[in-house]
């Protein structure tokens, strides 16, 4: 029988971690100016400088947790 390296629950948690990382990168988008000669201060806003990197970091830490989490052992399988 073919067996995956991780349990089904671990893969679900990894998918959630991937979504969290993507949301973090989406939060970093924007803040630029249409005119390259004009500087826009929105680049240095709280969302892009603080919140988005923290969300991405949390997503990576959650991915590590998802990989390291041990699957629950069913008493019926033993």
C-alpha positions as CSV (number, residue, x, y, z in Angstrom):
1,X,0.0,0.0,0.0
2,X,1.3,3.5,-0.9
3,X,1.8,5.7,2.1
4,X,2.5,9.4,2.2
5,X,5.2,10.9,4.4
6,X,2.7,12.9,6.5
7,X,-0.8,12.3,7.7
8,X,-3.8,13.8,6.0
9,X,-4.3,16.3,8.8
10,X,-0.7,17.6,8.4
11,X,-1.3,18.3,4.7
12,X,-4.5,20.3,5.6
13,X,-2.5,22.3,8.1
14,X,0.2,22.9,5.5
15,X,-2.4,24.2,3.1
16,X,-3.6,26.6,5.8
17,X,0.0,27.8,6.3
18,X,0.4,28.4,2.6
19,X,-2.7,30.5,2.6
20,X,-1.5,32.5,5.5
21,X,1.9,33.2,3.8
22,X,0.1,34.2,0.6
23,X,-2.2,36.6,2.6
24,X,0.9,38.1,4.1
25,X,2.5,38.8,0.7
26,X,-0.8,40.2,-0.6
27,X,-0.7,42.7,2.4
28,X,2.7,43.9,1.1
29,X,1.3,44.8,-2.3
30,X,0.7,48.4,-3.3
31,X,1.7,51.8,-1.9
32,X,3.7,52.8,-5.0
33,X,3.2,55.8,-7.1
34,X,2.0,55.8,-10.7
35,X,4.6,58.5,-11.5
36,X,8.2,57.5,-10.9
37,X,9.1,61.1,-10.2
38,X,6.7,61.3,-7.2
39,X,7.4,59.5,-3.9
40,X,4.5,58.1,-2.0
41,X,4.8,57.8,1.8
42,X,2.2,54.9,1.8
43,X,5.1,52.5,1.1
44,X,6.1,52.9,4.7
45,X,2.7,52.3,6.3
46,X,2.0,49.9,9.2
47,X,0.4,47.3,7.0
48,X,3.5,46.9,4.7
49,X,6.3,47.4,7.2
50,X,5.0,45.6,10.3
51,X,1.8,43.6,9.8
52,X,2.6,41.8,6.5
53,X,6.0,40.5,7.6
54,X,4.5,39.3,10.9
55,X,1.8,37.5,9.0
56,X,4.3,35.8,6.7
57,X,6.5,34.8,9.7
58,X,3.5,33.3,11.4
59,X,2.7,31.4,8.3
60,X,6.2,29.9,8.1
61,X,6.1,29.0,11.8
62,X,2.7,27.4,11.4
63,X,4.1,25.4,8.4
64,X,6.9,24.1,10.7
65,X,4.3,23.1,13.3
66,X,2.2,21.4,10.6
67,X,5.1,19.3,9.5
68,X,6.2,18.4,13.0
69,X,2.8,17.6,14.4
70,X,2.4,13.9,15.2
71,X,-0.7,12.2,14.0
72,X,-3.2,11.0,16.5
73,X,-3.1,7.2,17.0
74,X,-6.3,5.3,16.7
75,X,-6.9,2.7,19.3
76,X,-8.8,0.6,16.7
77,X,-5.8,0.4,14.4
78,X,-3.6,-1.2,17.0
